[in-house]
Every structure is written in structure tokens, then in C-alpha cells.
């Protein structure tokens, strides 16, 4: 039972943290490039960015259940050299700490108005470096043996898309047609990037015809995971893409909220498709625990984000 709880917490944390991490990336991009879209989305993205330190704190649940969530942490499931040189619990936690601490500092600098374009640019470079490591650690290493060179970029785009979908879902009533159109354009471009990377990763794996990659995909194509994949593609990809092609949807904040909700559901299902099949027959218990853990994280988020935003606002005036 305890294993299912820790595995569920891992999945819930990956799903929930995608929004604040993506919001931080968007905040840094806007600091570097400027543009009206940043001001339009600020009412939704600032509270989401404020959750980055909470996401770092919530990672303690993953760290405490390391052996339950990752078989290699108990010394099994990976080659000895890989276990010794990379998939070592201490190294895993060091990489996670460096990434999460760095992202938390960048989030607080952004919220307090102290992130200059230079700092934001360096922050984007730091994010690009660290996400290439921790995306493999947190997701792919649940079942070692599969690798994809574009996986880190894919996860980064998923996080950005999650933040944009949240901005659409939480958009204030004051959002006008032009602002909604800007948000819709960003969502459409990011969605296309996600679909492209997912499709190309599969094509490259299929063309390579390597046993570890084939086994990884075959496991996730079996029942019920094939259905989960189809649901995530339809709900989080095809339906939002078709909807965003219509000008009436792109200019309507109310309709964009529906699109944002579909995207978030699709992303949650996709992350579940990536992680849960590794647990075999015990995946059902982990899925149930993930739903409960996700509800807990969502309940805590509202209070925590308001508190952090207020404190950052005081720092802005110091």
C-alpha cells in the first residue's frame, strides 16, 4: 500500500508541477522578449509561477519514496555501470535539488521584479540544461532502458503547454478578444510542437527497431494503456487543435477555458501513460493514489500561491 502511495505521489507531482514550471519558463521568455501577451497572461501566470517553491518542497514526497517509485533505487532494473555512474540515489537527489532550488530562486526573482533580461536569459539556459537531466530522472528512469534524444524538449513543451492551458482556464473576465487571440496562438504553436516531437520520437524508435524501445512502446500499447494514449491524444491534442483553428474560439475567453481544460486533462493522461505502465499489475493502486494526491496539491496551491505572491510583492517595494 505504501508503494502505491509514493508512486501515486510521483505521478501527481509530475502532472501538477508542470503548470508552475511552465509558467516560470513563460515569465522568463517574456522578460527577455517583451510583448503584450505577458501582461495579458500575468494575472494567471504570476500565481502559477509562485508555486515553484512549493513544487520544490513537494518533491520531498518523491525523495522519501524513492525506492518505491524507482526500482533502480533498490539496486535492480538497470545495468551496474548505469547504477554506479548515474542512477545513484544520492546523485539523483543532488540533480533534483540543484534544478528545483535554481528554479525556485528564478521564480522569486521574477515575482519580485528583480529578474533583468540578462538574468532571465541565463535562467532559460539553466532551465534548458537542468530539464535535460531531471526529465530523464523523474520520468524515463521509472523504467530504465528506453531513451529518446528529444525527450527533454518534449517535457519542456508539455510544461509550457500546461501553463498556457492553465492561463486559458483561469483567465480573468477582463480578458478581451485580442488577448484571447494571443493566448490561443501561443497554445496552438506549442501544441503543434508537442504533437510533432511525440510523433517524430515514435517514428525514430520504430525506424531504429531496437528491442528496448520496442518493448517500452509495446507495453504502453497494450490494454488499457493503448486506450489511455488514444484518450490523451484526442482530448489533449486533436480536439484542442481543431477548436483553435476557428476564429470564434480563438477570440472567446469562455471557449478557450474549455480548450484549456481539455489540454490539461490530456496532459495528465499522457504523463500517466508514460509512468504507470512501469508498475505492471500495481498501476491501478498508483493511479488511485495519484488522483487523491493531485486533489491535495490543488487544494494547497490556492493558499500557497497567494501567500508567496504577497511576500514577493513586498520584496518588489524594498
C-alpha positions as CSV (number, residue, x, y, z in Angstrom):
1,X,0.0,0.0,0.0
2,X,2.8,2.4,0.9
3,X,4.4,1.8,-2.5
4,X,1.2,2.8,-4.3
5,X,1.0,6.0,-2.3
6,X,4.6,7.0,-3.2
7,X,4.1,6.1,-6.8
8,X,0.8,8.0,-6.9
9,X,2.5,11.0,-5.4
10,X,5.2,10.9,-8.1
11,X,2.7,10.9,-10.9
12,X,0.5,13.6,-9.2
13,X,3.6,15.8,-8.6
14,X,4.7,15.5,-12.2
15,X,1.3,16.5,-13.5
16,X,0.7,19.3,-11.0
17,X,4.2,20.8,-11.2
18,X,4.0,21.1,-15.0
19,X,2.0,24.3,-14.6
20,X,4.3,26.3,-12.3
21,X,7.4,25.2,-14.1
22,X,5.9,26.1,-17.5
23,X,4.7,29.4,-16.1
24,X,8.3,30.2,-14.9
25,X,9.6,29.5,-18.4
26,X,7.0,31.8,-20.0
27,X,7.8,34.5,-17.4
28,X,11.5,34.4,-18.3
29,X,10.8,34.4,-22.0
30,X,8.6,37.5,-21.6
31,X,11.3,39.2,-19.6
32,X,13.7,38.6,-22.5
33,X,11.4,39.3,-25.4
34,X,8.7,41.6,-24.1
35,X,5.3,41.7,-25.7
36,X,1.7,42.4,-24.8
37,X,1.0,38.7,-24.2
38,X,3.0,38.7,-21.0
39,X,0.9,41.5,-19.4
40,X,-2.3,39.8,-20.6
41,X,-1.4,36.5,-19.1
42,X,0.2,37.8,-15.9
43,X,-2.9,37.5,-13.7
44,X,-2.9,33.7,-14.3
45,X,0.9,33.1,-14.7
46,X,2.1,35.0,-11.7
47,X,0.2,32.9,-9.2
48,X,1.3,29.8,-11.1
49,X,4.9,30.9,-11.0
50,X,4.6,31.5,-7.3
51,X,4.0,27.7,-6.8
52,X,7.5,26.8,-8.0
53,X,9.0,26.9,-4.4
54,X,6.0,24.8,-3.3
55,X,6.7,22.3,-6.1
56,X,10.3,22.0,-4.8
57,X,9.1,21.4,-1.3
58,X,6.5,18.8,-2.5
59,X,9.3,16.9,-4.2
60,X,10.2,15.6,-0.7
61,X,7.4,13.1,-1.1
62,X,9.2,11.7,-4.1
63,X,12.5,11.7,-2.3
64,X,11.0,9.8,0.7
65,X,9.5,7.2,-1.6
66,X,12.5,6.8,-3.9
67,X,12.8,3.0,-3.7
68,X,9.0,2.5,-4.1
69,X,8.8,4.7,-7.2
70,X,12.1,3.8,-8.9
71,X,13.2,0.1,-8.8
72,X,16.8,1.1,-9.6
73,X,17.0,2.9,-6.2
74,X,16.9,-0.6,-4.7
75,X,19.7,-1.7,-7.0
76,X,17.6,-3.5,-9.6
77,X,16.3,-2.8,-13.1
78,X,19.4,-1.2,-14.6
79,X,22.9,-2.1,-15.7
80,X,25.5,-2.0,-12.9
81,X,27.5,0.7,-14.6
82,X,24.4,2.9,-15.1
83,X,23.5,2.4,-11.4
84,X,27.0,3.3,-10.3
85,X,27.6,6.3,-12.5
86,X,24.2,7.9,-13.0
87,X,21.2,6.2,-11.4
88,X,22.5,6.6,-7.9
89,X,20.1,7.8,-5.2
90,X,22.5,10.5,-4.0
91,X,23.3,11.8,-7.5
92,X,19.6,11.7,-8.3
93,X,18.7,13.9,-5.3
94,X,21.6,16.2,-6.0
95,X,20.5,16.8,-9.6
96,X,16.9,17.4,-8.4
97,X,18.0,19.7,-5.6
98,X,20.1,21.9,-7.9
99,X,17.3,22.1,-10.5
100,X,14.5,22.8,-8.1
101,X,16.5,25.2,-5.9
102,X,17.6,27.1,-9.0
103,X,14.1,27.3,-10.5
104,X,12.7,28.5,-7.1
105,X,15.3,31.3,-7.0
106,X,14.4,32.3,-10.5
107,X,10.7,32.3,-9.7
108,X,11.2,34.5,-6.7
109,X,13.4,36.9,-8.7
110,X,10.7,37.0,-11.4
111,X,7.9,37.7,-9.0
112,X,9.8,40.4,-7.2
113,X,10.7,42.2,-10.4
114,X,14.4,41.6,-9.9
115,X,14.9,39.4,-13.0
116,X,16.5,41.5,-15.6
117,X,16.7,40.4,-19.2
118,X,20.2,39.1,-18.6
119,X,19.1,37.1,-15.5
120,X,16.1,35.7,-17.4
121,X,18.3,34.7,-20.3
122,X,20.8,33.0,-18.1
123,X,17.8,31.4,-16.3
124,X,16.5,30.0,-19.5
125,X,19.9,28.5,-20.2
126,X,19.9,27.0,-16.7
127,X,16.4,25.6,-17.3
128,X,17.4,24.1,-20.6
129,X,20.4,22.3,-19.0
130,X,18.7,21.0,-15.9
131,X,15.5,19.9,-17.6
132,X,17.6,17.7,-19.9
133,X,18.7,15.8,-16.8
134,X,15.7,15.8,-14.5
135,X,13.2,14.9,-17.1
136,X,15.0,11.6,-17.7
137,X,15.4,11.2,-13.9
138,X,11.8,11.8,-12.9
139,X,10.0,10.1,-15.8
140,X,12.1,7.8,-18.0
141,X,14.1,6.3,-15.2
142,X,10.9,4.8,-13.8
143,X,11.6,2.1,-16.4
144,X,15.3,2.3,-17.4
145,X,16.3,1.1,-20.8
146,X,14.3,3.5,-23.0
147,X,15.9,6.8,-24.2
148,X,14.9,9.5,-26.6
149,X,17.1,12.4,-27.5
150,X,14.1,14.8,-27.8
151,X,12.5,13.7,-24.6
152,X,13.7,16.7,-22.5
153,X,12.5,19.2,-25.2
154,X,9.2,17.3,-25.3
155,X,8.7,17.6,-21.5
156,X,9.6,21.3,-21.6
157,X,7.0,21.9,-24.2
158,X,4.5,19.9,-22.2
159,X,5.2,22.2,-19.2
160,X,4.8,25.3,-21.3
161,X,1.6,24.0,-22.8
162,X,0.3,23.1,-19.3
163,X,0.9,26.7,-18.2
164,X,-0.8,28.2,-21.2
165,X,-3.8,25.9,-20.8
166,X,-4.0,26.9,-17.1
167,X,-3.9,30.6,-18.2
168,X,-6.8,29.9,-20.5
169,X,-8.7,28.1,-17.8
170,X,-8.0,30.7,-15.1
171,X,-8.3,33.7,-17.5
172,X,-10.0,36.7,-15.8
173,X,-13.3,38.1,-17.1
174,X,-11.4,41.2,-18.2
175,X,-9.6,39.2,-20.9
176,X,-10.6,40.8,-24.3
177,X,-10.8,39.2,-27.7
178,X,-7.3,40.4,-28.7
179,X,-5.8,38.9,-25.5
180,X,-7.7,35.7,-26.0
181,X,-6.4,35.5,-29.6
182,X,-2.8,36.0,-28.4
183,X,-3.2,33.2,-25.9
184,X,-4.8,30.9,-28.5
185,X,-2.0,31.5,-30.9
186,X,0.6,30.5,-28.3
187,X,-1.4,27.4,-27.3
188,X,-1.7,26.4,-30.9
189,X,2.0,26.8,-31.7
190,X,3.0,24.9,-28.5
191,X,0.5,22.2,-29.2
192,X,1.9,21.7,-32.7
193,X,5.4,21.4,-31.2
194,X,4.3,18.7,-28.7
195,X,2.5,16.7,-31.4
196,X,5.5,16.9,-33.7
197,X,8.0,15.8,-31.1
198,X,5.8,12.9,-29.9
199,X,5.2,11.7,-33.5
200,X,8.9,12.0,-34.5
201,X,10.1,10.2,-31.4
202,X,7.8,7.3,-32.2
203,X,8.9,7.3,-35.9
204,X,12.6,7.3,-35.0
205,X,12.1,4.5,-32.4
206,X,10.1,2.4,-35.0
207,X,12.7,3.0,-37.7
208,X,15.5,2.1,-35.3
209,X,13.8,-1.2,-34.4
210,X,15.7,-1.6,-31.2
211,X,14.4,-4.2,-28.7
212,X,14.4,-1.9,-25.6
213,X,12.5,0.8,-27.3
214,X,10.1,-1.7,-28.9
215,X,9.4,-3.3,-25.6
216,X,8.7,0.1,-24.0
217,X,6.2,1.1,-26.6
218,X,4.6,-2.4,-26.8
219,X,3.9,-2.3,-23.0
220,X,2.2,1.1,-23.4
221,X,0.2,-0.1,-26.4
222,X,-1.3,-3.0,-24.5
223,X,-4.7,-2.7,-22.8
224,X,-5.6,-0.5,-21.0
225,X,-2.7,1.8,-21.8
226,X,-3.4,2.0,-25.5
227,X,-6.8,3.5,-24.6
228,X,-5.2,6.0,-22.3
229,X,-2.9,7.1,-25.1
230,X,-5.8,7.5,-27.5
231,X,-7.8,9.4,-24.9
232,X,-4.9,11.7,-24.2
233,X,-4.3,12.3,-27.9
234,X,-8.0,13.0,-28.6
235,X,-8.7,15.2,-25.6
236,X,-5.4,16.9,-25.3
237,X,-4.4,17.1,-28.9
238,X,-6.9,16.6,-31.7
239,X,-9.9,18.3,-30.2
240,X,-8.0,21.4,-29.0
241,X,-6.1,21.7,-32.3
242,X,-9.4,21.6,-34.3
243,X,-11.1,24.0,-31.9
244,X,-8.2,26.5,-32.1
245,X,-8.5,26.7,-35.9
246,X,-11.8,28.6,-35.6
247,X,-11.5,32.3,-35.1
248,X,-14.7,32.3,-33.0
249,X,-12.9,30.0,-30.4
250,X,-9.6,31.9,-30.5
251,X,-11.4,35.2,-29.7
252,X,-13.6,33.8,-27.0
253,X,-12.2,33.6,-23.4
254,X,-15.1,31.4,-22.4
255,X,-14.5,28.9,-25.2
256,X,-10.7,29.0,-24.5
257,X,-11.4,27.9,-20.9
258,X,-13.0,24.7,-22.3
259,X,-10.0,24.2,-24.6
260,X,-7.6,24.7,-21.7
261,X,-9.4,22.2,-19.6
262,X,-9.2,19.6,-22.4
263,X,-5.5,20.2,-22.8
264,X,-4.9,19.8,-19.1
265,X,-6.8,16.5,-18.9
266,X,-4.9,15.3,-22.0
267,X,-1.6,16.2,-20.5
268,X,-2.5,14.4,-17.2
269,X,-3.4,11.3,-19.2
270,X,-0.2,11.4,-21.2
271,X,2.0,11.6,-18.1
272,X,0.0,8.7,-16.6
273,X,0.7,6.8,-19.9
274,X,4.4,7.5,-19.5
275,X,4.8,6.5,-15.9
276,X,2.1,4.0,-14.7
277,X,2.8,1.0,-17.1
278,X,6.2,0.6,-15.5
279,X,4.4,-0.6,-12.3
280,X,2.6,-3.5,-14.1
281,X,-0.3,-5.0,-12.1
282,X,0.2,-2.4,-9.3
283,X,-0.5,0.5,-11.6
284,X,-4.2,0.7,-10.6
285,X,-3.4,1.4,-7.0
286,X,-0.8,4.0,-8.0
287,X,-3.4,5.7,-10.3
288,X,-6.0,5.9,-7.5
289,X,-3.4,7.4,-5.1
290,X,-2.3,9.9,-7.8
291,X,-5.9,11.2,-8.1
292,X,-6.1,11.8,-4.3
293,X,-2.6,13.3,-4.2
294,X,-3.4,15.6,-7.1
295,X,-6.5,16.9,-5.3
296,X,-4.4,17.6,-2.2
297,X,-1.9,19.5,-4.2
298,X,-4.6,21.5,-5.9
299,X,-6.2,22.4,-2.6
300,X,-2.9,23.6,-1.1
301,X,-2.0,25.5,-4.3
302,X,-4.5,28.3,-3.9
303,X,-3.5,29.4,-0.4
304,X,0.2,28.9,-1.1
305,X,0.3,31.0,-4.3
306,X,-1.5,33.9,-2.8
307,X,0.9,33.9,0.2
308,X,4.0,33.8,-2.0
309,X,2.8,36.4,-4.4
310,X,2.1,38.8,-1.4
311,X,5.6,38.2,0.0
312,X,7.2,38.7,-3.4
313,X,5.2,41.9,-3.8
314,X,6.7,43.2,-0.6
315,X,10.2,42.4,-1.9
316,X,9.4,44.4,-5.1
317,X,9.0,47.5,-3.0
318,X,12.0,47.0,-0.7
